[in-house]
Structures are given as C-alpha cells and as structure tokens.
Amino acid sequence: MEKEIGSEQLPANEHYFGLFGNTCYSNSVLQALYFCRPFRERVLAYKQHQKNNKKETLLTCLADLFYSIATQKKKVGTIAPKKFITRLRKEYELFDNFMQQDAHEFLNYLLNRVSELLLAEKQGNKPKSVGNDSQSKSEPTWVSSKDEDFLDLSVDVEQNTSITHCLRGFSSTETLCAEHKYYCENESEETPTNISFTSEEI
C-alpha cells in the first residue's frame, strides 16, 4: 500500500497494520476500534497508567496490541494478535475454537468486558460476568457515557440514502392486512383484524 500511494500521502502519525490469523471476526473489529481515535487514545493512556500492573486482562491485552501497532517503525505491515486472541478464548468459551464467529457479537462482548473491567478497577471489586444485571448502569466509563434502551438495532439500509432516512423507515407505521392479518385465537371469532403499529411498539 505504501508503494502504491506513496508514504507522503499517509497521515504522519498513523500506522496501517493488517491483523492476520484465523480470526476475521475479531480482526475487523479490532482494526475499526484502533481507528476510532478517542477509543484508541484511551486504551493507550490506560496502558501507560497500568504499566506496572502485571495482571493480565482482556483490556491489558488490547492495550498491548494497540501499543504494538502505534509504536511500529514502519507505517504499514501486518501483526498477529496472538496474545489478545489467547486471552479472549480463555475468558469466553464461545470464541474458544477456530470456527467463524459473528463480528457484531464479538464487538458487544469486548466493549461490555472493557466497561466491566474499568468499573471493577474504579470500585476496587472483582470483574463481574457479562450480562450481570447487578452492575451499576449509572457509572459512566470511556466506552459508554449514558444509559441505552437497547444495544442492537437492525435497520434496512437502502443504496444512496442517509442513516436518517433509514431510521425514519424503521420507525414508520406498518399495517398488517390481507393474508398478513392477525386472526383471533378464539374459534368463534375468526374475523381477520387489521392492526397498525410502529416498530417502536414491537
């Protein structure tokens, strides 16, 4: 890449490193998070703050990976996130195999885990498992700053449209009619009924 576009065209302080290994689901997420500059800067600052801490967690492994990329002498290249993947497989059995996994599920797990570790350090407690409802949602960390009603939102994306347009389509009213009508479960009331609702009510 450096030869094709010229090193002078690359931003001065950026490093473009591909991640290799049979872990495409995590590689794509890790690269996206690395190029989210506020997140990357927090992770690198965390590494500096924790440099005397010998305890290994998923967050320390992520910090080591980001630091390894950021301090490379070359601007482009490849790196294997072996330490991070080993820790991931040790912590969460779903990813402890060589099968293809869902990148979105991995992203959710990673961000939740980072948040839990930060909260645990702040409170001086042991990390809680993912999905534990007892975790305080009022404590902001640098991976989340406010309460959310949902984590995932499946939106139909149309070509050459904005995200605002897609969200409007998501929340528009839908009428069930014709063969899609609901039928009353009571056999004496088999008359089909038209029902209108928005996706926000589902």
C-alpha positions as CSV (number, residue, x, y, z in Angstrom):
1,M,0.0,0.0,0.0
2,E,2.8,2.4,0.9
3,K,4.4,1.8,-2.5
4,E,1.2,2.2,-4.4
5,I,0.1,5.5,-2.9
6,G,3.4,6.8,-1.6
7,S,4.4,7.2,2.1
8,E,3.9,11.0,1.8
9,Q,0.2,10.5,1.3
10,L,-0.2,8.6,4.6
11,P,-1.1,10.7,7.7
12,A,2.0,11.5,9.7
13,N,1.2,9.7,12.9
14,E,-0.9,6.8,11.6
15,H,0.1,3.1,11.2
16,Y,-1.8,0.8,8.9
17,F,-1.3,-2.7,10.0
18,G,-3.3,-5.7,9.0
19,L,-4.1,-8.4,11.6
20,F,-3.7,-12.0,10.4
21,G,-4.8,-15.3,11.8
22,N,-8.0,-17.4,11.5
23,T,-9.9,-14.7,13.4
24,C,-11.5,-12.4,10.8
25,Y,-14.4,-11.6,13.1
26,S,-12.1,-10.1,15.7
27,N,-9.6,-8.6,13.2
28,S,-12.2,-6.4,11.5
29,V,-13.5,-5.1,14.9
30,L,-10.0,-4.5,16.3
31,Q,-9.0,-2.5,13.3
32,A,-12.2,-0.4,13.4
33,L,-11.6,0.3,17.1
34,Y,-8.0,1.1,16.5
35,F,-9.0,3.8,14.0
36,C,-11.6,5.2,16.4
37,R,-9.1,7.8,17.7
38,P,-10.8,8.7,21.0
39,F,-11.1,5.0,21.9
40,R,-7.5,4.3,20.8
41,E,-6.1,7.2,22.8
42,R,-8.0,6.0,25.9
43,V,-6.6,2.5,25.5
44,L,-3.0,3.7,25.0
45,A,-3.4,6.0,28.0
46,Y,-4.7,3.1,30.0
47,K,-1.5,1.1,29.1
48,Q,0.7,3.9,30.4
49,H,-1.3,4.1,33.6
50,Q,-1.1,0.3,34.1
51,K,2.5,-0.3,33.0
52,N,3.5,-1.5,36.5
53,N,0.4,-3.8,36.8
54,K,1.3,-7.4,35.9
55,K,-2.3,-8.7,36.0
56,E,-3.4,-9.8,32.5
57,T,-6.9,-9.0,31.4
58,L,-8.6,-8.6,28.0
59,L,-8.2,-4.9,28.3
60,T,-4.4,-5.1,29.0
61,C,-4.0,-7.4,26.0
62,L,-6.0,-4.9,23.9
63,A,-3.7,-2.1,25.2
64,D,-0.6,-4.2,24.4
65,L,-1.9,-4.8,20.8
66,F,-2.7,-1.1,20.2
67,Y,0.7,-0.1,21.6
68,S,2.5,-2.6,19.4
69,I,0.8,-1.1,16.3
70,A,1.2,2.5,17.4
71,T,5.0,2.1,18.0
72,Q,5.9,0.3,14.9
73,K,8.7,1.9,12.9
74,K,7.0,1.1,9.6
75,K,3.8,2.8,8.6
76,V,2.3,-0.4,7.1
77,G,2.6,-4.1,7.7
78,T,1.0,-7.0,9.4
79,I,0.8,-8.2,13.0
80,A,-0.7,-11.2,14.7
81,P,-2.9,-10.5,17.7
82,K,-1.9,-13.9,19.4
83,K,-1.9,-12.7,23.0
84,F,-5.3,-11.0,22.7
85,I,-6.9,-13.9,21.0
86,T,-5.5,-16.4,23.5
87,R,-6.9,-14.2,26.4
88,L,-10.2,-13.9,24.6
89,R,-10.6,-17.7,24.2
90,K,-9.6,-18.2,27.8
91,E,-12.2,-15.8,29.1
92,Y,-15.2,-16.7,26.9
93,E,-15.7,-20.3,25.7
94,L,-17.9,-19.2,22.8
95,F,-14.8,-17.9,21.0
96,D,-12.5,-20.8,22.1
97,N,-12.5,-22.5,18.7
98,F,-11.4,-21.9,15.1
99,M,-15.0,-21.5,13.8
100,Q,-16.2,-18.4,12.1
101,Q,-17.9,-16.1,14.6
102,D,-20.1,-13.1,14.5
103,A,-18.2,-9.8,14.5
104,H,-21.1,-7.8,16.0
105,E,-21.4,-10.3,18.9
106,F,-17.6,-10.0,19.5
107,L,-17.8,-6.2,19.5
108,N,-20.6,-6.3,22.1
109,Y,-18.7,-8.7,24.2
110,L,-15.4,-6.7,24.0
111,L,-17.0,-3.3,24.8
112,N,-19.0,-4.8,27.7
113,R,-15.9,-6.5,29.1
114,V,-13.8,-3.4,28.9
115,S,-16.6,-1.5,30.6
116,E,-16.8,-4.1,33.4
117,L,-13.0,-4.1,33.9
118,L,-12.9,-0.3,34.2
119,L,-15.8,-0.2,36.6
120,A,-14.3,-3.0,38.7
121,E,-11.0,-1.2,38.9
122,K,-12.8,2.0,39.9
123,Q,-14.8,0.3,42.6
124,G,-12.0,-2.0,43.7
125,N,-14.0,-5.1,43.1
126,K,-13.5,-8.3,41.1
127,P,-14.9,-8.1,37.5
128,K,-18.5,-9.2,37.1
129,S,-19.5,-11.5,34.3
130,V,-21.1,-10.2,31.1
131,G,-24.8,-9.7,31.4
132,N,-24.9,-9.4,35.2
133,D,-27.9,-7.1,35.9
134,S,-26.4,-6.1,39.3
135,Q,-23.8,-3.9,37.5
136,S,-24.5,-0.3,38.1
137,K,-25.6,1.4,34.9
138,S,-25.2,4.9,36.3
139,E,-21.4,4.7,36.4
140,P,-20.1,6.0,33.1
141,T,-16.8,4.7,31.6
142,W,-15.0,5.7,28.5
143,V,-16.8,3.1,26.4
144,S,-20.3,4.2,27.4
145,S,-21.5,7.6,28.7
146,K,-25.2,7.1,29.1
147,D,-28.0,4.6,29.6
148,E,-29.3,3.0,26.4
149,D,-32.7,1.4,25.9
150,F,-31.2,-1.2,23.5
151,L,-27.8,-2.4,22.3
152,D,-28.6,-3.5,18.8
153,L,-30.8,-2.0,16.1
154,S,-31.3,-3.8,12.8
155,V,-32.0,-1.1,10.2
156,D,-32.6,-1.8,6.5
157,V,-30.1,0.2,4.5
158,E,-31.0,1.4,1.0
159,Q,-28.5,2.4,-1.6
160,N,-27.7,6.2,-1.8
161,T,-29.7,7.1,1.3
162,S,-28.8,8.7,4.6
163,I,-29.0,7.0,8.0
164,T,-31.7,9.5,8.9
165,H,-33.8,8.2,6.0
166,C,-33.2,4.6,7.1
167,L,-34.2,5.4,10.7
168,R,-37.4,7.0,9.5
169,G,-38.2,3.9,7.5
170,F,-37.5,1.8,10.6
171,S,-39.9,3.8,12.8
172,S,-42.7,4.2,10.2
173,T,-46.2,2.7,10.7
174,E,-46.8,-0.7,9.2
175,T,-50.3,-2.1,8.6
176,L,-50.9,-5.9,8.6
177,C,-53.6,-6.6,6.0
178,A,-54.7,-9.2,3.5
179,E,-53.0,-12.6,4.2
180,H,-50.9,-10.9,6.9
181,K,-53.8,-10.0,9.1
182,Y,-53.9,-11.4,12.6
183,Y,-56.7,-13.9,13.5
184,C,-58.3,-14.1,16.9
185,E,-57.3,-17.4,18.7
186,N,-60.9,-17.8,19.8
187,E,-62.6,-20.1,17.1
188,S,-65.9,-18.2,17.5
189,E,-64.2,-15.0,16.4
190,E,-62.4,-15.9,13.2
191,T,-62.8,-12.5,11.6
192,P,-59.4,-11.2,10.5
193,T,-58.4,-7.9,12.0
194,N,-56.2,-5.1,10.5
195,I,-53.6,-4.0,13.0
196,S,-51.3,-1.0,12.6
197,F,-48.2,-0.5,14.7
198,T,-44.8,1.1,14.6
199,S,-41.6,-0.8,15.0
200,E,-41.0,1.1,18.2
201,E,-44.0,-0.7,19.7
202,I,-42.7,-4.2,18.8
